[in-house]
Amino acid sequence: MFISYLGSKMGKRLEELSAEDISLYREHLITTYAAATAAKKLAVLRRFLIFTYMAGATKVNPESLRFFAKSPRVRQDPAYNVLTEEELLRMLNAARAANYRDYVMLAVMAGCGLREAEVVGIRIGDFREAASDQVLLRILGKGDKVRNVPISPDLWRLVQRYVLLSGRSFTSHPDSRKPLFTSRVGKDKPLTTRSVQNIVKKYVRAAGITKAISPHSIRHTVGTNMAVNEAPLLVIQQFLGHSDPKTTMRYIRRAEELATRAYQYNTLPL
């Protein structure tokens, strides 16, 4: 990406690179991407330019990269916060008392670890009974990659009841193409990702949770919970649809971090 940008936007070859060019590219990354993404790309760029300098392909001193290719400060993303089992239960109970659609949607998110875009993309026909006691949910994930997520019998019964109460059917061909979670605006219109964000915020407040929680926090809660329960890395990766196992590793590290503070869960008097 950097070499392409250097040639197309600056009209330069790599050997003509200056510190000012690097600074301009840094500004381009910061204005184009989220801070965390820009930071990762700049970290890779610094390593690459150190290599090219040592190989004699560029003349920019590596010491100057600390300034001209400095990564932006990345603030803690609320999506990386996780819910405790008790907090998630309070959210589900609040939704169940207020709106059955919202309750089932939160249950599907928590049961399958879905991204918000994946939740709004679910169609009634995406559920498939693979065996007498196994149901798979077809999910269209990032990069249009399809994965089949196994769902628990309890969650399947919940979804079945929700579909029937909404006047639709799993055996109807027209209904199979309809969104599972519909908006109140327009007939058979799916929820938007913004709607999902607002619904999650609504029940975070209703549950009395004060920390920052987003829809992605529920996904992180699922990954962390699986890691704490010693699910294999590959199982978590496939379940959540990660293309890179390094992404999945953060849940393993999170589980290890929780384990180091396990004494907090022991409330026996000393």
LINSULDA-V858842 format. One line per field, one symbol per residue. psi: psi as a letter, one per 20 degrees, with the letter a starting at -180 (. if undefined). Layout:
# LINSULDA-V858842
psi = ???
This chain:
# LINSULDA-V858842
psi = ggggggghhikqrhijprhhggghhghgghihrqggghgghhgggggghgghghijhrjpphhihhghkpqqpoqpphhiqqqrhhgghhgghgghhgohggghghhgghhilqqhhhgiipqhjippohrhjppqoppoaqkkppqoppqqhghghggggggghjjrqiipghhhiqqgoqqioqpkpqqrhhggghgghgigghikphqpprhhhhghggggghghjkqqghggghgikphpihhhhhhghghhghhikhhhiojqq.
